[in-house]
């Protein structure tokens, strides 16, 4: 795995998997060999938002975040794309999809245990 920045490994993995899911969505629904400008714009937007997340290292998975960094319309589009592509991505790349789900569950568990102890 290539880590191009000093972000935590989990955040970099989330970004890589998210990009792969957006590309799968675009290639399947928009039927192009390359990613269309709309989906490329979504990838750029997600990269910027993950890099500048105000929660830092305590950042949960974007799908379950209680304080989303995204604009409402972009968030709906992003969630739609990820939910649509999750099953197909899990079939094509099961190990990456499993890591994505484990990261999501791990963050949910740590948040719930910290809120209970508070």
C-alpha angles and dihedrals in degrees: 000000000000116000109196099178139029093261116125115275092245093056092048090049090049090051093048093049092045091053091049091051092050090050091050090050092050096046092048102043102026091040098218133137089225131040113272121238092254093055092041088055090051090051091051091047092050092048091053094046096048091047093050099039110146093218092065116188092355089064113135124212109294093239093061101032114132093203104043120199093208129097109251096251093046091046092054091049092046094049091046092052094047095046092047094049099039097087094043092045091049089054094049100038107019097169094053091045091050091051089050091052093045091052089050093049093043092055092046091052095048092048093049093047092049092049091050093050092048 
